Amino acid sequence: MLIAAGAAVAVASLAVAVLEGPVGVPNASSLYLVAVAIIALRFGIPGAILTAVASVVVYDFLFVNPLHTLTVSDPGEWLTLVLLLFVAVIVGQLAALQRARAESALERERESRALFDITRALAVGESTAAALPAICAALAREAAMNQVWVALGPDDASERVAARGSEETPWPPRSVAVLHRPAEGGRAAWTIVRPPAARGGGVGAAGGAVRHFRVRIEETGRPLGSIWATRSPSTPEPAEPTTRLLQVAADLIAQALAHERLTEERRRAEVARQSDALKTALLESVSHDLRTPLATIRALAGTLIDPEVPVDAADARASAAAIDAEADRLNRLVGNLLDLSRIEGGALRVADEAIDLEDAVVRLVTPLEGAVQSGLVEVDIPDETVVRADPILLEQVLVNLLDNARRHGGRDVPVRVTATASPGDRVRITVDDAGPGVPDAELPHLFDKFYRSRTRPGGSGTGIGLAVVRGFVEAMGGTALARRGELGGLAVEITLPAAVLPLPDLPPVDASR
C-alpha cells in the first residue's frame, strides 16, 4: 500500500508540475484527488487518508512558496492546502465505501450462486449422498478452498468420507479451525483445535502444509457429520460471507439428511401397514373359501366312513365326485395364491410358443359338466387363430376367467368366448357372461388384489383370480381390462401377441398319376 500510494502521489506531482509550469495553470492541486480516489478504490479508507496527507505535504513542499520547505507564508495557500486535504479525505472515503459496496455485492452474488448450486444438487439428486460431490465442488469454488469433502457419522470416531474432490488431502491435520455457532444469535467464530495426534507430535510435515477447517452438520443438536475444507497456510480465515456460506451449506445438508430419514421411516411404516393390511385381507379372503370346501369334504367323507349310514354305489360315486370337485376347488385356490406370490416376487418364467387358441379353449370348456353340449358356453374363435404365449400360463388365465364367469354369473348363465384380430398384430380374447354384471364404478378395481364385488353373486370369493389373470397376461406381453359385456353381464377382455405360422411349401402335384 505504501509503495502504491507513493507512486500515485509521484505521478500526480509530475502532472501538476507540467500543468503549473509549461502549461501555465495557476493551481493544479486538484489532480491529487485522482491519486487519492485510485488508492481508495484499491486499498480502502486507510490508503485514501495516507494518500491525501502525502499529497498535501508533497504539494506544499514542491509547489507552495517558499519552495522546498513545509512553511506556508500566504494564508490563501493554507486555505488551499486545508481544502485539498479535506476534499481528498472525503473523496477517498466515498471511493472506499463504493469499493466496499461493490465487494459486498460480489460476495452476495458468489454466496447466492453457491447456494443455488447446492439446492439444485439436492433437488435433482437421487439422494443426498449423490448430491454431495456437486456440493463439495460448489463450496471449493465459491469459498476459495483448495479441497472440500463431507464426512458423515454420528460422532467424530465413526465419521466416514461420503464425498470428496479428486485430490488427496494431507491427514491427520496439525490443527483444525472448528466453526462454533452460538445457540441464540451472535456471530459464529472459528476456534483452533489441535487433535490428540498433533499434540503428541505424531503428525507429519504434510499435515501442516495446509489449514484445515471444519463445520459440523447437526440436526437439532444431533451430529450427522462434518464439512471439511483446506486452505494454504498463507490465506486468512474465511471472511464472514464465506463462513455464512459454509454454515448454510451444513444446515441444508442436515435438512436433506433429516428429510431422507423421515421419508425412509414413513416408507417403512407404510410398508408395515400395507403388510398388515395384506395379511388381514388374505386371511379374510381365503378363510371362507378354505372352510367351505373343507367342510363339504369332511361331511361327505364322514358319511362314507360311518358304518351306521347305508350308502349304495351310486351315492358313493356321487359323494366321491363331490369330494373330487371340492378338492379341485381347493387346488385352484392354493394355485392362485402361489401364482400371485410368483408374480409379486418376479419369479415367473414365461415361455414364448405359438398356440392354437381354438384348441386351447375347447379343451378347457369341454369338461365343464357338459357345458358345451348344453349350450352354456359358446366358443366363437376363427380357425387358425394362433397366439404367442406360455401354454401353462394361458391355460391358467382361461381357467380363472371361466371359473370367474360361472362363479359370479351363475352356473346356468350362458358364457361366450370370442377372439378377434386387433391392431398391431394382436388377438383380442373376450370372456363374456349374461350374469348381473358389475357397476361401472367397480370395473377399474376388479384386477386389484383381494377386491371382491359386493353386487355380484358369489362375491365372497378370494379376489385373487383376476389379479392372477392380469399378472400372467402382462407377463406374456398382453393387456387385460374389464367392461360391460354384450350379453348384459361382465366381459373380461385380454389381448395377446398374434403368431403367424408359415405354411410349408408343398411339392407340385403330378396330374399324370
PAGUTI-673028 format. One record per residue (C-alpha): x, y, z. Coordinates in steps of 0.02 Angstrom, whole numbers, plus 32768, in hexadecimal, padded with zeros to 4 digits. Layout:
<lumdos>
   px   py   pz
    X    Y    Z
...
</lumdos>
This chain:
<lumdos>
   px   py   pz
 8000 8000 8000
 808E 807B 802A
 80E4 805D 7F84
 8042 8071 7F23
 8016 8112 7F81
 80C4 8159 7F62
 80BC 812E 7EAA
 8011 817E 7E98
 804B 821E 7EEF
 80E8 8223 7E83
 8086 8213 7DE1
 800A 8298 7E1B
 809A 830D 7E4C
 80EA 82F9 7DA0
 8044 8324 7D4E
 802F 83BD 7DBF
 80DF 83F7 7D95
 80B9 83EE 7CDB
 8013 8449 7CEC
 8052 84D3 7D5E
 80F7 84E8 7CFF
 80F5 84E0 7C41
 8038 84DF 7C32
 8021 856E 7CAC
 7F8E 8530 7D15
 7F8B 8598 7DB6
 7F57 850B 7E2D
 7F53 8454 7DF6
 7F4D 8408 7EA6
 7EA5 83B6 7E81
 7F03 8333 7E1D
 7F34 82E4 7EC3
 7E7C 82B6 7EDB
 7E8F 823B 7E4B
 7F1F 81E6 7EA4
 7EBB 81E1 7F46
 7E24 8194 7EEE
 7E8E 810F 7E98
 7EE3 80DA 7F3A
 7E3B 80DB 7F96
 7DEE 8066 7F17
 7E80 7FEF 7F29
 7EAA 7FF6 7FE2
 7E13 8044 8037
 7E07 80D3 80B5
 7EB5 80BD 8106
 7F09 80CC 805C
 7E9D 8162 802F
 7ECB 81C2 80CE
 7F84 8199 80B9
 7F83 81D4 8004
 7F23 8273 8031
 7FA1 82A5 80B8
 8034 827A 8047
 7FE9 82E1 7FBA
 7FD6 837B 8029
 8088 836C 806B
 80D4 8351 7FBE
 8072 83DF 7F70
 80A5 8453 7FFF
 815C 841F 7FED
 8169 842C 7F31
 80EC 84AF 7EF7
 80C2 8526 7F88
 8133 85BB 7FAB
 81AF 85B6 7FF9
 81DE 851D 7F92
 8232 8481 7FD8
 81F7 84A5 808A
 815B 847C 80E9
 8145 8533 8117
 80AD 858D 80D0
 80B8 864B 80CC
 8017 8673 8071
 7F74 8657 80D5
 7F1C 8632 8030
 7F92 85A2 8013
 7F65 855F 80C0
 7EAF 8561 8090
 7ED7 8507 7FEF
 7F3A 8481 8049
 7EB2 8467 80CD
 7E2B 845D 804A
 7E96 83E4 7FE5
 7EAC 8374 807C
 7DF3 837C 80A9
 7DB6 8359 7FF9
 7E38 82D1 7FE2
 7E01 8277 8081
 7D49 8284 8051
 7D68 8246 7FA0
 7DD3 81B9 7FE2
 7D4E 8183 805E
 7CC5 8187 7FD9
 7D2F 8123 7F61
 7D5C 80A6 7FE9
 7CA4 8093 801B
 7C75 8076 7F66
 7CFC 7FF3 7F58
 7CBD 7F9F 7FF7
 7C0C 7F9C 7FB4
 7C47 7F52 7F10
 7CA8 7ECB 7F6C
 7C12 7EA8 7FDA
 7BA3 7E97 7F41
 7C20 7E1E 7EF4
 7C26 7DBA 7F95
 7B68 7DB0 7F99
 7B64 7D7D 7EE3
 7BE6 7CF6 7F04
 7B86 7CBA 7F9C
 7AE1 7CB7 7F3D
 7B2F 7C58 7EAD
 7B79 7BD7 7F23
 7AD5 7BC2 7F81
 7A79 7BAE 7EDB
 7AF4 7B26 7EA6
 7AE0 7ACF 7F4E
 7A22 7AD3 7F4F
 7A1A 7A9C 7E99
 7A8E 7A09 7EBD
 7A21 79D5 7F4F
 7981 79EC 7EEA
 79B4 798A 7E4E
 7A21 7907 7EA2
 79DE 7859 7EBF
 7A15 7868 7F74
 7A78 78DB 7FE5
 7B12 786D 7FD2
 7B05 787D 7F14
 7AFE 793C 7F23
 7B94 794C 7F97
 7C1E 794D 7F0F
 7BC9 79E0 7EB7
 7BB8 7A3A 7F5F
 7C71 7A20 7F84
 7CA0 7A65 7ED9
 7C30 7AFF 7EF1
 7C78 7B23 7F9E
 7D2B 7B0E 7F64
 7D0D 7B86 7ED4
 7CA8 7C0D 7F2D
 7CFB 7C04 7FD8
 7DAC 7C0A 7F8F
 7DDE 7B64 7FDD
 7E63 7AEE 7F9C
 7DFD 7A56 7FC8
 7D51 7A34 8011
 7D0B 798D 8049
 7C78 794F 80B1
 7C86 78C9 8136
 7BE9 787D 8182
 7BD7 7826 8228
 7B83 783A 82D2
 7C28 7869 8328
 7CDE 7894 8304
 7D1B 77E1 8311
 7C9B 7799 8297
 7CA0 7823 8212
 7CC3 77DD 8166
 7CE3 7840 80C7
 7C46 7843 805D
 7C85 78B6 7FD2
 7D2A 790A 7FAA
 7D84 7960 7F1B
 7E03 7910 7EAA
 7E9A 793F 7F12
 7ED9 78E5 7FAA
 7EDA 794C 8049
 7F6C 794A 80C5
 7F31 78F1 8161
 7F31 78F8 81F5
 7F35 79B6 8209
 7FA7 7A14 8281
 7F14 7A82 82B2
 7E60 7A9A 8282
 7DFB 7B3B 8282
 7D4E 7B04 82BE
 7CB9 7B76 82A1
 7C59 7B92 8343
 7BAA 7BD3 832D
 7B51 7C27 83BF
 7AAB 7BDF 83F3
 7A4F 7C86 83F7
 7A88 7D11 8383
 7B3B 7D4F 8381
 7BC2 7D2F 8302
 7C0D 7C89 82D5
 7CC7 7C82 82FC
 7D58 7C12 82CB
 7DB3 7BBC 8359
 7E5C 7B65 8342
 7E5B 7AB3 8382
 7EF3 7A41 8384
 7ECC 7988 836D
 7F19 790E 83ED
 7F91 78C9 8369
 7FD3 7977 8346
 7FEE 799A 83FE
 805A 78FF 840A
 80C4 7932 8376
 8087 78A2 830A
 8055 790C 8275
 80C7 7912 81E1
 80FB 79AF 8188
 8079 7995 8101
 7FED 79A9 817F
 8027 7A58 81A8
 803A 7A8F 80F2
 7F84 7AC8 80EC
 7F06 7B12 8163
 7E70 7AA5 818C
 7DC1 7AE8 81AD
 7D2D 7A88 81F1
 7C73 7AB3 81F6
 7C06 7A37 8253
 7B66 79F5 8202
 7AE2 79EA 828B
 7A27 79CF 8295
 79DD 7A1E 8332
 7A7E 79FC 8390
 7A93 794A 834E
 7B39 7938 82EE
 7B2C 78F2 823E
 7BDA 7916 81FB
 7C4B 79A6 81C7
 7C7F 7A12 8134
 7D3C 7A13 8128
 7DA2 7A8F 80C3
 7E58 7AC0 80AB
 7EB6 7B5F 807F
 7F6C 7B8B 806E
 7FBD 7BCD 810E
 7FD9 7C79 80C3
 7F1F 7C9B 80AB
 7EB9 7CE7 8139
 7E24 7C9A 818F
 7D83 7C9B 8128
 7D2D 7D44 8128
 7C7D 7D5A 8169
 7C27 7D37 80C0
 7C8D 7C99 80A7
 7C6D 7C62 8159
 7BB3 7C80 8141
 7BB7 7C1C 809E
 7C09 7B86 80F3
 7B8E 7B92 8182
 7AF6 7B98 8110
 7B3A 7B07 80A8
 7B4B 7A9E 8146
 7A98 7AC9 8177
 7A55 7A9C 80CA
 7AAF 79F4 80CD
 7A6B 79D3 817C
 79BA 79FA 8144
 79CB 798A 80AC
 7A0D 78FB 8116
 7981 7914 8195
 7901 7916 8108
 7947 7874 80C2
 7940 7824 816E
 788C 7859 8189
 785D 781F 80DB
 78AD 7776 80FA
 7854 7766 81A1
 77AE 7791 814F
 77D1 7714 80C4
 77F7 768B 8140
 775C 76B5 81A3
 76F4 76B2 8104
 7741 760C 80D0
 771A 75C5 817B
 7669 7608 8173
 764D 75C2 80C5
 7698 751D 80FA
 7621 7512 818D
 7590 7544 811D
 75C6 74C2 809D
 75CD 743A 8120
 7522 746C 8163
 74D7 7470 80B5
 7527 73C8 808A
 74E2 7376 8127
 7436 73C1 810D
 7433 7392 8055
 7478 72E2 8063
 7429 72AA 8106
 7379 7299 80BE
 73B0 7244 801D
 741B 71CC 8081
 7398 71A3 8103
 7309 7185 8088
 7358 70F9 8020
 73AC 70AF 80B9
 7305 70A6 8112
 72B6 7054 807A
 7344 6FD6 806A
 733D 6FAA 8123
 727F 6F94 811F
 7281 6F24 8086
 7317 6EC1 80C4
 72C4 6EAC 816D
 7228 6E68 8119
 728E 6DEB 80B4
 72F0 6DA9 8149
 725D 6DA3 81C3
 722D 6CE9 81D1
 717F 6D15 820E
 7152 6D78 8172
 7123 6D07 80DF
 7170 6D46 803D
 714F 6CF3 7F95
 71C8 6CF6 7F05
 7176 6D89 7EAC
 7178 6DF5 7F49
 722E 6DC6 7F69
 725F 6DFB 7EB8
 71FF 6E9D 7ECA
 7254 6EC1 7F71
 72FE 6E97 7F28
 72DC 6F09 7E93
 72AA 6F96 7F0A
 7347 6F7B 7F71
 73B0 6F7E 7ED3
 735D 7021 7E9B
 7379 7074 7F43
 742D 7038 7F46
 7445 7081 7E97
 73FB 7124 7ED9
 747A 7123 7F67
 7504 70FD 7EEB
 74D4 7193 7E80
 74D0 7203 7F19
 757C 71CD 7F54
 75BD 71D8 7EA1
 757E 728B 7E91
 75D3 72BA 7F33
 7676 7270 7EF9
 7665 72C3 7E4F
 7645 736B 7EA2
 76E2 7359 7F0B
 7746 732C 7E6F
 7705 73C5 7E14
 772E 743B 7EA3
 77D7 73E9 7EC0
 780A 73F6 7E09
 7826 733A 7E01
 77BF 731A 7D63
 7816 72C0 7CD6
 77B2 72E0 7C36
 77C1 7274 7B9D
 779E 72B8 7AEF
 7743 7239 7A84
 76C3 723B 79F8
 761D 71F9 7A3C
 757F 71D1 79DB
 7500 7234 7A3E
 7464 71D1 7A09
 74AE 712A 7A40
 74E6 7174 7AE6
 743A 71BC 7B0E
 73D4 7126 7AD7
 7445 70B0 7B39
 7420 7114 7BD7
 7364 7131 7BC6
 7337 7080 7B8F
 7349 7031 7C3E
 72DC 70B8 7C8E
 7248 7044 7CB4
 7213 7038 7C00
 720A 70F5 7BF1
 7238 70F3 7B3A
 71B7 7072 7B10
 7132 70CC 7B74
 7159 7171 7B1F
 718D 71CA 7BC0
 723A 71F1 7B7B
 7243 7233 7ACA
 72EC 7233 7A75
 7300 72A7 79DF
 73B7 72A5 79A9
 73EB 72AC 78F3
 7452 721E 78AE
 750E 722F 78AF
 750C 72B3 7939
 75B8 729E 7983
 75FF 7303 7A14
 76AD 7310 7A5D
 76A1 72E0 7B14
 76D8 726B 7B9D
 7665 71D2 7B92
 765E 71B6 7C4D
 763E 726D 7C77
 75BC 727E 7BEC
 7561 71E5 7C2C
 755D 722C 7CDC
 751E 72D3 7C99
 748E 727F 7C3B
 7463 720F 7CD0
 745A 72A5 7D44
 73EE 7308 7CCA
 7373 727A 7CAF
 736D 7252 7D68
 734F 730B 7D8E
 72C0 7312 7D10
 726C 7274 7D53
 7287 72A1 7E09
 7248 7354 7E02
 71D5 734E 7D6C
 7180 72AC 7D9E
 7197 71F7 7D6C
 7102 71FC 7CF4
 712E 72A4 7CA6
 716E 729F 7BF2
 7226 72C8 7BD7
 7274 72F7 7B32
 732D 72EE 7B04
 735D 7350 7A69
 73FE 7381 7A12
 7419 740B 7993
 74AF 745A 793E
 74ED 74FB 798D
 755C 7584 7944
 7616 756C 7959
 761B 74AF 7934
 75BC 7484 79D1
 7528 7415 79FD
 749B 744E 7A6F
 744E 73C2 7AD8
 73AA 73EA 7B32
 7350 7381 7BB5
 729F 73C7 7BC2
 7213 738C 7C36
 715A 73B3 7C43
 715D 73CB 7CFF
 712C 7465 7D63
 71CD 74BF 7D36
 7232 753A 7D9C
 7211 75F4 7DB9
 727F 7665 7D50
 72D0 76AD 7DED
 7314 7600 7E1A
 735B 75D3 7D70
 7407 7627 7D89
 7420 75C8 7E2D
 73F5 7517 7DF6
 74AD 74ED 7DD5
 74E7 752D 7E7F
 7521 74AE 7EFD
 749A 7472 7F74
 7416 74E3 7F27
 736B 7491 7F2F
 72CF 74D9 7EE2
 723E 74ED 7F5A
 71BC 74EF 7ED0
 71DB 744B 7E74
 71A5 739F 7EB1
 7236 7340 7EFA
 7289 73E2 7F2F
 72D8 738C 7FC5
 7367 7346 7F5C
 741D 7364 7F80
 7431 73F3 7F05
 74D5 73B2 7EBE
 749B 7356 7E20
 7495 73F0 7DB2
 7534 7435 7E03
 758C 7396 7DC9
 753E 73AB 7D1D
 7584 745A 7D09
 762F 7427 7D4B
 763D 7393 7CD4
 75FC 73F5 7C3D
 7674 7486 7C5A
 7703 740A 7C70
 76D9 73C4 7BC3
 76DD 7473 7B78
 7622 7491 7B77
 759F 74FC 7BCC
 74FF 74DA 7C2E
 7466 7544 7C4E
 73B3 752F 7C8A
 7318 757F 7C3E
 725C 7567 7C2F
 723E 74D5 7BBB
 71CD 74C2 7B24
 716C 7438 7B7E
 7140 74B1 7C08
 71BB 7474 7C8A
 7277 7486 7CA2
 72F2 7478 7C13
 73AB 745D 7C36
 7416 7486 7BA0
 74CC 7455 7B8A
 7540 7475 7AF9
 75D6 740A 7ACA
 7656 7414 7A3D
 7621 73B9 79A0
 768F 7332 7954
 7694 730F 789A
 76BB 725B 786D
 7708 724D 77BE
 76BD 71C4 7753
 773D 7146 7711
 7762 7145 7659
 770A 70AD 760C
 7752 7053 7575
 76F2 706A 74D3
 766E 6FE7 74AE
 7691 6F76 7419
 75EC 6F6E 73BB
 7624 6ED8 7354
 761F 6E65 73E8
</lumdos>
